[in-house]
Every structure is written in C-alpha cells, then in structure tokens.
Amino acid sequence: MGRDKRNEQNHEHFTKLVRQNMMTPAWRALSVHAQALYPWLKLEWKGPQANNNGKIAMSVRQAARLLGCSKETAGRALRDLQQKGWLVVTQAACLGLKGAARGNQYELTEIALPGDGRRPRNLFREWHADREFPVADIRTNNPSGRNGKQ
C-alpha cells in the first residue's frame, strides 16, 4: 500500500512550524498561550490546493476549548497573535442571521492568500516591540445600550 493511501486511511492531519519563523523576535514575544494556539489555527488551513487562507474561522470559545483555558485567556492569545503580525482579521465576528453567531475569520500572514499570486506577507518579520500591529475591535451589537444592556 502506498504512503498516500496509508495517510488517507489514518486520516492524519498535521501542520509544520518553520524554525526560521519561530526564531523571530515576534514569535519569542508571544505569550505561551498564543504560541500554543497558533498550530491549531494552522491546522484549519486546508493546504495549497484548497487554500482557505483569509477565511480561517476560529471563535474565542473554540480557542478556549482547544487550549483548555478561559475565554479571556484565549481572547488575549488571539489579540497577541494579531499584535505581533501572525494573524490579520479579514472578516469581523457578528451575530448573523437568526441569531447564529460567527467568529472572526483570519489570514495567517505566513501563508499566501489564494488567487492573488503574491507571496505571504509575513508581517511578523516587521514587528518591533515599540510598534505592534493593530487589533480588530470587537463590535457590540448594542452600541447605544438600549434595553438595559451595555
């Protein structure tokens, strides 16, 4: 049986972390939770053939479940990855139709976006401790505080 057949039967799913990227100041400045979450985000990437980069979905609750931590800690890890240039929010979270919530969608900057033929942006290589990247704000569905909710 060929190697590809074995992998298909075992349903192996793996990702790689590139040592050169892990040696950057941006990786070393990440919190332990952010470093632990990043491989989980990379596992959501479907590979170069079905490139879904820019549409990688992960909610704070999903991240908390994967890491075995609180939603607050998972949220800090996602913000940390954005600040250091590893993630960019391409579509913000929203409540959606019929109350079905949807988390943020992300671009992994070390992977090229589909269809544009460009190289990956690798924003984390441009990170400096005195200049962090912007973090997408979480918008409230009730900005005016009506009905007693603020």
Backbone bond lengths (Angstrom), bond angles and torsions (degrees), N, CA, C in turn:
res aa  C-N    CA-C-N  psi(-1)  N-CA   C-N-CA  omega(-1)  CA-C   N-CA-C  phi
1 M - - - 1.440 - - 1.535 108.39 -
2 G 1.319 117.25 133.20 1.462 121.72 -178.27 1.509 112.36 -69.75
3 R 1.296 114.62 161.20 1.465 120.96 -178.15 1.529 111.87 -60.81
4 D 1.319 117.68 -42.47 1.464 120.95 -179.93 1.531 111.20 -62.37
5 K 1.308 116.64 -38.59 1.470 120.54 179.56 1.526 110.57 -63.43
6 R 1.328 116.53 -42.40 1.466 119.90 179.24 1.522 110.61 -60.34
7 N 1.325 116.69 -45.19 1.465 120.34 -179.66 1.522 111.31 -62.66
8 E 1.325 116.80 -39.55 1.461 119.93 178.74 1.517 111.07 -65.27
9 Q 1.320 116.85 -39.12 1.457 119.66 -179.58 1.522 111.95 -71.90
10 N 1.323 117.64 -34.48 1.463 121.22 -179.67 1.527 112.00 -84.31
11 H 1.307 117.39 -10.85 1.457 123.01 -179.68 1.525 111.41 55.72
12 E 1.326 116.11 41.27 1.457 120.30 177.50 1.515 109.30 -66.99
13 H 1.310 114.90 141.08 1.452 121.59 177.51 1.515 106.06 -139.38
14 F 1.299 116.14 118.12 1.457 119.21 -176.32 1.511 109.76 -139.44
15 T 1.332 115.36 165.58 1.454 121.85 175.55 1.515 107.36 -139.31
16 K 1.310 116.53 165.18 1.457 119.10 178.54 1.524 109.58 -118.90
17 L 1.303 113.71 146.53 1.451 121.41 170.91 1.520 106.80 -109.10
18 V 1.302 116.60 128.13 1.457 121.85 -175.34 1.529 109.00 -87.94
19 R 1.329 115.82 122.90 1.466 120.49 -177.45 1.529 111.73 -56.25
20 Q 1.313 117.33 -41.32 1.468 121.00 -179.47 1.529 110.56 -58.13
21 N 1.329 117.31 -38.60 1.465 120.55 177.98 1.524 111.43 -72.71
22 M 1.331 116.20 -35.61 1.462 119.87 -179.81 1.525 112.19 -72.90
23 M 1.305 118.24 -14.02 1.463 122.08 178.06 1.529 111.96 -88.72
24 T 1.323 117.18 -3.55 1.466 119.82 -178.76 1.523 110.59 -73.88
25 P 1.325 117.43 153.09 1.466 120.28 175.62 1.536 112.27 -58.52
26 A 1.321 117.43 -31.41 1.467 120.63 -179.14 1.525 111.36 -65.76
27 W 1.328 118.22 -36.95 1.469 120.82 177.92 1.524 109.98 -70.63
28 R 1.312 115.94 -44.60 1.458 120.08 -177.64 1.519 112.22 -67.11
29 A 1.312 117.36 -24.34 1.462 121.24 178.93 1.530 112.41 -83.22
30 L 1.335 117.61 -12.92 1.466 120.69 179.38 1.523 110.77 -66.71
31 S 1.313 115.59 149.11 1.459 120.09 172.42 1.528 108.96 -67.52
32 V 1.318 115.87 161.00 1.466 120.78 178.60 1.524 110.14 -60.24
33 H 1.333 117.24 -38.20 1.463 120.36 179.73 1.527 111.39 -66.47
34 A 1.328 117.16 -38.73 1.467 120.41 178.09 1.528 110.14 -66.08
35 Q 1.337 117.26 -41.18 1.467 120.23 177.36 1.524 111.01 -63.82
36 A 1.316 117.41 -35.93 1.466 120.76 179.44 1.520 111.76 -73.58
37 L 1.335 117.35 -31.13 1.461 121.03 -178.10 1.527 112.49 -77.33
38 Y 1.317 117.80 -31.91 1.461 120.83 -174.00 1.529 113.59 -56.85
39 P 1.342 120.41 -45.10 1.473 118.21 177.35 1.528 112.91 -60.63
40 W 1.327 117.91 -33.24 1.465 120.84 177.17 1.523 110.40 -64.60
41 L 1.332 116.95 -39.36 1.467 120.38 176.70 1.529 110.37 -65.55
42 K 1.334 116.50 -41.54 1.466 119.31 179.04 1.523 111.51 -64.60
43 L 1.324 117.76 -31.14 1.461 120.26 177.90 1.533 112.00 -66.85
44 E 1.322 117.43 -19.34 1.467 121.12 176.85 1.523 111.87 -78.75
45 W 1.326 117.68 -15.50 1.463 121.59 176.84 1.517 108.30 -73.20
46 K 1.318 117.60 133.12 1.462 122.06 -172.86 1.527 113.67 -91.32
47 G 1.317 117.97 6.99 1.457 120.98 176.97 1.513 112.71 96.26
48 P 1.331 116.92 171.51 1.460 120.72 -174.22 1.527 114.74 -66.98
49 Q 1.319 117.88 -27.03 1.467 119.91 -178.57 1.525 111.76 -72.90
50 A 1.324 117.11 -43.91 1.464 122.61 -179.94 1.522 108.59 -113.46
51 N 1.307 116.19 52.05 1.468 122.62 -171.90 1.528 111.40 -57.24
52 N 1.319 116.02 112.80 1.466 121.56 177.61 1.523 111.52 -109.44
53 N 1.325 117.25 18.34 1.451 119.44 178.56 1.528 109.12 -61.57
54 G 1.306 115.86 137.34 1.462 121.61 -173.13 1.511 111.23 96.26
55 K 1.331 116.78 -15.08 1.466 122.01 178.41 1.524 110.60 -126.26
56 I 1.311 116.49 22.89 1.463 121.13 179.51 1.518 108.24 -77.64
57 A 1.308 115.97 117.71 1.465 121.38 -175.09 1.522 110.45 -100.93
58 M 1.335 114.77 135.15 1.459 120.63 172.91 1.524 106.99 -157.79
59 S 1.315 115.61 120.28 1.460 120.03 177.00 1.522 109.09 -87.43
60 V 1.305 115.92 164.68 1.460 121.17 177.18 1.528 109.52 -62.36
61 R 1.316 117.24 -38.89 1.466 120.40 179.06 1.527 111.35 -64.38
62 Q 1.332 117.07 -41.84 1.463 120.18 177.19 1.527 110.11 -62.04
63 A 1.325 116.32 -44.69 1.463 120.62 -179.82 1.528 110.34 -61.86
64 A 1.320 117.50 -41.71 1.465 121.20 179.47 1.527 111.09 -62.77
65 R 1.334 115.73 -41.52 1.470 120.02 178.49 1.532 110.82 -63.61
66 L 1.327 116.90 -43.73 1.461 120.85 -179.10 1.528 112.17 -64.69
67 L 1.327 116.18 -38.54 1.462 120.32 -177.32 1.521 113.01 -86.92
68 G 1.342 116.64 -16.78 1.460 119.46 -176.33 1.516 111.67 70.36
69 C 1.327 116.06 40.88 1.459 121.01 -177.86 1.524 109.19 -135.13
70 S 1.320 116.67 -177.84 1.456 121.48 179.57 1.531 110.53 -75.64
71 K 1.337 115.97 162.40 1.469 120.84 176.36 1.523 110.44 -62.84
72 E 1.321 116.92 -35.38 1.472 120.52 179.86 1.524 110.96 -63.89
73 T 1.331 116.61 -43.80 1.466 120.82 178.82 1.526 110.55 -65.86
74 A 1.316 117.20 -42.34 1.467 120.91 177.92 1.524 110.64 -63.49
75 G 1.325 117.05 -40.55 1.462 120.87 177.73 1.524 111.26 -62.70
76 R 1.333 116.74 -40.21 1.474 120.04 177.21 1.526 110.52 -64.54
77 A 1.332 116.87 -37.91 1.469 120.13 178.93 1.533 110.78 -64.41
78 L 1.327 117.32 -42.82 1.472 120.44 178.04 1.533 110.94 -64.44
79 R 1.325 116.95 -40.98 1.473 120.20 177.62 1.527 110.72 -64.77
80 D 1.324 116.11 -40.77 1.464 120.73 179.86 1.534 110.66 -61.42
81 L 1.330 117.00 -42.71 1.468 120.71 178.08 1.526 111.10 -63.21
82 Q 1.325 117.62 -34.68 1.468 120.69 176.63 1.529 110.48 -70.68
83 Q 1.321 117.04 -44.35 1.465 121.08 -177.78 1.520 112.57 -62.14
84 K 1.323 115.83 -32.17 1.468 119.56 -177.15 1.527 112.58 -92.63
85 G 1.331 117.93 -0.23 1.462 121.29 174.01 1.516 115.66 89.53
86 W 1.327 118.32 12.33 1.460 120.99 178.22 1.517 111.71 -83.13
87 L 1.321 117.48 -30.97 1.473 123.53 -177.70 1.513 109.96 -128.11
88 V 1.327 115.39 147.78 1.464 122.49 170.53 1.525 106.63 -132.62
89 V 1.328 116.18 131.96 1.464 120.16 177.11 1.525 107.55 -76.42
90 T 1.328 116.31 122.82 1.459 120.84 178.41 1.521 111.73 -98.95
91 Q 1.325 116.90 -24.72 1.461 121.68 176.03 1.523 107.40 -147.33
92 A 1.325 114.90 124.52 1.464 120.26 -176.08 1.519 111.44 -75.28
93 A 1.321 115.17 153.72 1.465 122.40 177.72 1.525 110.00 -62.62
94 C 1.329 115.53 151.15 1.465 119.95 176.82 1.520 108.82 -154.78
95 L 1.314 114.65 166.66 1.455 119.94 179.97 1.518 110.99 -74.42
96 G 1.299 118.50 -36.87 1.453 121.40 176.21 1.516 113.65 79.90
97 L 1.316 114.67 -177.95 1.448 121.03 -178.61 1.522 111.04 -72.42
98 K 1.295 116.15 143.95 1.466 122.64 175.74 1.526 113.06 56.03
99 G 1.333 116.31 27.51 1.458 120.18 175.75 1.511 115.38 77.27
100 A 1.317 118.61 8.78 1.461 121.50 179.20 1.529 108.94 -81.19
101 A 1.324 116.46 110.14 1.457 121.17 -178.04 1.527 110.44 -74.91
102 R 1.320 114.46 151.05 1.461 121.13 177.55 1.518 107.15 -137.06
103 G 1.319 117.27 132.38 1.461 121.96 179.15 1.515 111.52 -78.44
104 N 1.322 114.41 177.53 1.458 120.14 176.87 1.526 110.92 -61.31
105 Q 1.320 115.18 154.69 1.460 121.57 169.89 1.523 106.56 -112.61
106 Y 1.325 115.38 140.84 1.455 120.59 -170.26 1.523 112.85 -124.50
107 E 1.327 113.43 155.22 1.458 123.20 166.40 1.520 106.62 -107.86
108 L 1.315 117.29 130.46 1.461 122.54 170.16 1.521 105.66 -87.21
109 T 1.328 117.57 115.21 1.465 119.28 -170.56 1.521 113.34 -71.45
110 E 1.334 118.38 -11.83 1.468 119.01 177.38 1.525 112.20 -85.68
111 I 1.337 116.78 -1.23 1.466 122.15 179.43 1.525 108.20 -120.60
112 A 1.320 117.04 136.45 1.465 121.13 179.83 1.527 110.21 -66.30
113 L 1.306 115.38 146.70 1.463 120.80 175.06 1.529 109.19 -72.94
114 P 1.322 117.77 152.23 1.466 119.41 -178.02 1.525 112.50 -71.57
115 G 1.310 115.17 143.88 1.454 121.53 168.24 1.504 117.78 77.58
116 D 1.327 119.80 -9.33 1.459 117.13 -177.34 1.524 112.46 -98.98
117 G 1.335 117.74 -5.87 1.450 121.15 174.93 1.520 114.65 69.48
118 R 1.316 117.23 6.09 1.461 120.01 -179.95 1.521 110.65 -87.87
119 R 1.302 114.46 167.87 1.455 121.05 174.32 1.529 108.99 -80.79
120 P 1.321 116.95 164.38 1.466 118.83 175.10 1.528 110.22 -61.22
121 R 1.329 116.05 150.28 1.462 119.52 -177.25 1.527 112.84 -77.44
122 N 1.326 118.67 -28.10 1.464 122.40 178.40 1.524 112.71 46.04
123 L 1.320 117.05 48.73 1.464 121.13 -177.71 1.518 112.51 -57.77
124 F 1.318 117.47 -30.60 1.457 121.28 -177.77 1.525 112.17 -59.84
125 R 1.324 117.34 -23.79 1.471 119.99 178.59 1.522 111.72 -73.24
126 E 1.325 117.28 -18.49 1.466 121.86 179.20 1.528 112.03 -96.30
127 W 1.315 117.55 -0.68 1.463 121.55 -176.13 1.521 110.91 -70.69
128 H 1.333 114.82 141.33 1.465 122.83 172.91 1.519 107.35 -134.50
129 A 1.306 116.64 148.21 1.467 121.56 -176.26 1.527 111.83 -58.57
130 D 1.318 117.64 -30.57 1.465 120.19 -178.78 1.532 112.81 -89.85
131 R 1.338 117.31 -1.51 1.470 120.17 -179.19 1.524 109.02 -143.04
132 E 1.323 115.34 92.56 1.459 119.69 179.37 1.527 109.58 -90.67
133 F 1.304 115.95 158.00 1.461 121.94 179.18 1.531 109.59 -77.86
134 P 1.328 117.21 153.58 1.472 119.90 -179.58 1.527 111.84 -68.15
135 V 1.316 114.93 150.52 1.457 122.81 178.00 1.519 107.47 -108.65
136 A 1.327 116.60 135.44 1.465 121.04 178.27 1.527 108.77 -66.30
137 D 1.319 115.76 127.33 1.459 120.81 178.02 1.515 109.90 -73.66
138 I 1.317 115.48 143.61 1.459 120.52 174.12 1.521 106.72 -85.38
139 R 1.316 115.24 119.49 1.458 119.82 -179.03 1.517 110.31 -86.05
140 T 1.300 114.72 138.90 1.458 119.12 177.78 1.518 109.62 -85.61
141 N 1.331 116.25 148.67 1.454 120.37 178.08 1.517 111.05 -83.97
142 N 1.321 116.30 -4.76 1.456 121.06 -177.82 1.532 108.61 -134.20
143 P 1.337 118.90 64.82 1.456 121.00 -172.96 1.527 113.92 -65.48
144 S 1.321 118.75 -26.15 1.460 120.38 -177.87 1.520 112.31 -89.15
145 G 1.312 118.60 -8.65 1.462 121.29 177.89 1.513 113.46 76.19
146 R 1.313 119.27 27.07 1.466 121.98 178.93 1.521 110.31 -67.35
147 N 1.305 115.95 158.19 1.470 123.22 178.59 1.523 113.30 62.34
148 G 1.320 115.93 26.69 1.452 120.18 175.69 1.506 115.16 77.78
149 K 1.337 119.23 0.91 1.456 121.54 179.74 1.528 109.67 -100.69
150 Q 1.317 115.63 135.12 1.457 119.31 179.14 1.499 110.89 -135.53
